[in-house]
Amino acid sequence: AQGRTGTDVANVLTAGIEFPFPGYLNNVVRQIALQFEVPANAQLLVAEVAFLIQRDGTVTSIRLLAKSGSYVFDQSCIGAVEVVGRLRKFGPLPDGFTDDVLPVIFSFDPKRMR
């Protein structure tokens, strides 16, 4: 599918937007994976979190798109994105990307992370 990146860590979907910057997306995946603590017995759970990366790298509009069925797991997913956003670990959007915001859907799947 267009917009997906096939990193071995997780899937990032850029919501139908053409975003030809795999290095930036790899960093998004890496930074979230570094902050994400998989709760005990959560290896089979999957959740999706949607958020926006602004031009300056700030993260806004974090929301749970698909629940895992576990409140603790879902909160860990949201928390990982919040921490990365607060620390501005994604960095500013690439100069070659003309939009002011990048919508991201991040799939948290412990089987494919780490």
Order of alpha helices (4+ residues) and beta strands (2+ residues): beta-alpha-beta-beta-alpha-beta
